[in-house]
Amino acid sequence: MEVLGARPDAKLRAKQLAHRLYARAEEDFAEMGDLPQGLREELAQRFVSQPLHIATHRKSTDGVEKLLVHRGDNAVYECVLLPYADRVSCCISSQVGCPMGCKFCATGLGGFDRNLDASEIVGQYLLLQRLSPRRISHVVFMGMGEPLLNLENVVKSLRLLHDEVGLSYRHLTVSTVGLVPQIRELANEQMPIHLALSLHSPIDSIRDRLMPVNHKWPVKEVMGAMRDYQKSTGRKITIEYLLIKGITDTPDQAHELAQLVKGVPSVVNLIPFNWVDTEQGFARPERERVRAFRSILEGRGVNVTERVERGHDIAAACGQLAGQHGGRFAKRTGATSLPVHS
């Protein structure tokens, strides 16, 4: 920063400023009492500590808070505060929209605008931290966008969250639809972060129809990259699995999934479909179907969890709130439906 570079105490002041901005999530330069008053005044005149504007702020009855933000260009994206009894997490976006076109996703149906830079990504964490009376200790890159398509800025953000904010790499999670070259590139960064794969079906013919990315990197290839990531980092991988009634929740897919993850330190996170108007006619499976699917996995020795639905009353599923906004995030039309099996 130019204003600090000219000072003989630049290194000290930079460290103090970074601590205030990142570790303490402060935004008012005037309140940074360990900085000289003249420096505080100059910083306030020349810089903004928070680049993001809040377009919408909603709070759920279960304590979840969701923000729709932008950087002054009205290209809106979402971040979510998720308080739990034992920790506080947040979910942040890496892109405005998403180009991957997954058929079940409100973000994917809205199309793609642009990548977020590192300040916009970390800025979401800082905004949410100012809302929370407790420290946010866990961050998941599961908001709008495919993080590995914006890998340079995501890696910068991960390092900032670790080095400046002070979060453990082991509490940072990146989710991907399965971009094989970028998975291998991320492994080479040697950051022990948690990597989650949005798989949603172990059968190529079904995953092809749900997720266009599978045409380029089918299940066997993407799981090979995930296995290598696990070996390289020593971190257990997560398989995110969306249960759509009659499409992905069938017993044969449960058995295929169990075979797919056999021998890999992993956890399968089941996600009963959270209704989104995809024009596909997707439905949430009944509890009996969810229990049956989980029972097959557990009977085969798979480590299984089930995502607890949060913030349903404030459109907390990724892309829902942005899709309701009049900014640069408009829903596509013309989706085709998929066959359903009993």
N, C-alpha and C positions, 0 to 999 in steps of 0.2 A: 504494500500500500504506500503510495507516494508520500502522503503526509507523515508517515512514520519513518520512511527511509532516510529522511533528511535529519532525523534526530539522533543525538549520540546515545540515547537510551532506547533506541528503536526496538531492540530485541526484547527488553523487559516489557515495554508498553504493548508490543504485539502479543506477548504471552498473556498479559493481563486482559487485553481486549478480547482475545479468543476465549479465555475462560468465562468472561462475562456473557459473550454472545452465544457460545455453544454449550458449555457445561451448565451455566445458570439460566440460559434461554432468556436473557434480558434484552430489551429492545430500546430503552431510553438511555441515550448517551449521558444525559444530565445526571442520571442516578448512579453512574459508574464512579464511585467516590475514590477509588484507588488511582484513577487517572487524573493528571493535572487539569484544572478547570479550563485553561486555554485550549488544551487538546480536545476536551469534551465538546467545547463550543465549535471548534473547527470541524470535528467529526459530524456534529449535528447539522452544520451548514452544508457539508459537501456530500454526505452519504445517507443512505437509508439502511437500517439494520434488518429490516424485514421486507423482502421484495414482493410478497404475496398480498393480494387483496381477497377478502372473503365475500363471495357472492351470495352464499346461502349457509346457514348454520342451523342444524337440526339436532335435537336431543331426544333420545328414545326413553321410553318408560323404564327400560332396563339399564340405563346409565350410559349407553353408547352415544357418542356424539359424532356427527358427520359434517364435514366442511366441504363446500364446493368453492374452489379458489381459482384465481388467475393472476397473471402478472401485469394487468393493465390492458392486455390485448383481447380480453374476453374469451380467450381460448381456455375453457374451464376443465378442471380435473378435480379428483376427489381424494380425500384422506379421512381416516376414521380413527377415533379414540375408543379403545376397548378396555375398560377397567374390569379386572377380576379380583376375587378375594385375596389371592396371593401375589398378584403382579398387575402392572398396567402395560398393555401392548398398544401398538398403533399399526395401522395398515396404510401404506403410502403408494402413490402412483409414480411411474417412471416415464409415461408418455401421455400426451393429450389424445385420447382415443387409443385404438389399437388396430394394426393392419392384419392381424392373424385370421380374422373372420370365423372364429369358432361359433357354431350354430346355436349354442345354448347361452351365449354371453351377451348381456346388454351392451357392454363396451364394444365388443367385436362387431355388433350389428350397427354401431354408430359410425364406423369408419375411423380413419386416422388423420390427425392434424400435424403433430410434430413431436420430437423428443423434448424432454425436460432436461435442463442443465443441472449441475450438481447443487447450485444454490436453490433452485426450485424444489429439488427433491428433499434436501436437508431442511429447507424452509418449512415444509409440511410438518416434520417432526417438531420443530421449534414452536410453530403455531399451536399444535396439539399439546405440547408440554405446558404452554402458558394457560391452557384450559384446565389442566389436571393438577389437583393439590398434591398428588403423589408422583414420584418420578416414573417416567416411562422407561422401562428396562428392556423391552422386547420390541423389535421392529420387523415387520414383514413387508416385503415388496410384492404384494398381491393385489394392489389397486389397479388402476387403469394402465394398460399397456403391457407389452412383453419386455421385461427388464433386460434380457440378453440381446435384444435388438438395439439397446442403448447402453451397451456394456461399458464403454469408456466413462460415461457420466455416473453410471451405477457404481462402478468400482471406486471412483472418486468419492461418491457419497458414503459408501461403506467405510472407507478409510477415515473420512471426516467424523462419522458417527463413532468410530472406534477411538481415533487419536485425539479428537477435540471434545466431543460430547462425553466420551468416557464409557461407552457401552462395550460389553464383551462381544467379540465376534461370534461367540457361541449363542448369543441371543439375537442374532441377525439372520433372517431367512429370506432367500430369493426364490421366487416361483417362476417356472418356465413351462411352456408348452412342449419343449423338447427340441431346441436348436443345437444339434450335435457339435458343430465346430465351436460354438460359443461356450458350451458346457466344458469342453476340453480347455478352452482358453481361460475360463474362470478357474478351473482346477490349477492351472499354472500360476495363478496369482498367489497361491499358498496362503489364503485367508481361510481359517477354519469356520466358515459360515455354514449355515444349514441350507441345503438345496432341496427344493420340492418340485417334483414333476407332476404336472397336470396330465394324467394318463387317460382316465375316464373310460377306457375299454382296452383289454389286452388283445382284442381281435382286430386285425388291420382293416377288414372290410367295414366294420362298424366305426372304428376310429377315423377312417378315411372320410366317412360321411359327416361326422361331427366336427372334425378338426382338419382343415386343409393341409396343415403342416405335415400330417402323417404321410401324404403322398411323397414328400421329399425324404423324410426321415421316419421310416416305419418303426413299429414297436420294438423289434429285435435290435435295431441299430441304436435307437435312443436309450434303451435299457442297457446296452453295452457301454454307452458313454456314462450313464449314471453309475454303473458298477465301477468303472474306472475312477470316477469322481470320488466315490466312497473310499476306494483303496488309497487314492492320492491324499485325501484330507483326513481320513480316519473318522469322518462324521457319518452318522446314520442318515440315510436318505429318507425322504417322505414321498409317498405315492398318493397324490390327491386323486380321489375317485368319486366322480359325480354319479349319483344313482338317479337315473331317469326311468320312470316306469315303463317296463316292456322293451326298453332299448339297451340299457347298460346294467340292469339289476337282475339278470337271469342267472340261474345256477351254473350253467356252463361257463359263463364269464368269471364267476367266483372261483371255480376250479382252475381255469386258465391263469387267473391273476395269482393264485397261490403258487402255481408252478413257476410263474415268471419271477417272483421275488424270492424263491427258495434259495437259501444260502447267502442272501444279501442282507447285511445289517440295515434294517429298514422298518418303517411303520406305514401302514396303509390307513389313510384318513378318509373315512366315508363321509360324503356330503349329500344328504338327501336334497333333491332339486328344490331350490328356492325360486318360486314362480317369477318368471320374467316373460314379458310379452315378446316372444321371439317369432311369432307367427308359424311356429313348428308344431304347435299343439302338444308340447312337452308337458308331462304331469309328474307330480311328486309321488313316489311309491308309498303304499300303505305301510304301516309299522311292521306288519307281518313279513312283508317282502324285504324290508331292511334287516330285520332280525334274521331271516333265513340266509341272506347273503353274508351277513357278519358271522353267523354260525358256521357256515362252510369254511370261511377263511380261518376262523379260530380253531376249527377242527383239524385244519391242515398245518397248524402251528404258526400262523401269521400273527404278528403284532398289530392289533387293530384299534383305532380310535374312531370316534364319530364326532363331527363338528357340531357344536352347540349353536343353534340359530340365535343370532343377536341382531337387534336393530331393525327387525322386519317392518315395524311401523313407521320408519323414517327412510325407507327405500335404501337400506344399507348394502344390498348386493351391488357388486361393482358395476358402475355404469348407469345404474337406475336413476340416480339423482341428476347426473349430468344430462341424461337423455330427456329429462323433464325441463331442462333449462333452455332459454332462448339463445344461448351463446353458440360458439362454433363447435357444436357437437350434435349433429343431426342424425336421426335414426334412418337407416336404409329401409328400403321396401323390396319386395320381390323374393322373399325367402321361400324355399321349397320344404315340404314336410318329409319326415323320415318314417319308414315302416316301424310298427310297434309289434312286439312279440309277447306272448303270455308266458 
